[in-house]
Amino acid sequence: MYPRGPNTNNNDKQGGYHIGDVVDRRLRVVGVNRLRGADAGVMPDVTSGNANAPTIMTGEEAAEMIAAENGMKLATLVDEGR
């Protein structure tokens, strides 16, 4: 499970591994229990702009998936902390 090839963008490591090859659609790393890949590496293409916002969104989506798989709603947990 290694990246397919060198990354052409030295600033942001995007597209290093691909959904279906290294992680599944639920961002679970194939062949490794209890590990998710929720960073810029899962983006299929290198973005033309800064990768910060899409990377944050990927992490937020992963958090929602993990909460849902455990019978929770992330928004409810966040509201309880106020």
ABEGO torsion letter per residue (X at the ends): XBBABBBABAABBBGABBBGAABBAAGBBBGBBGBBBBBAAABABBBABBAAAAAAAAAAAAAAAAAAAAGBBAAAAAAAAX
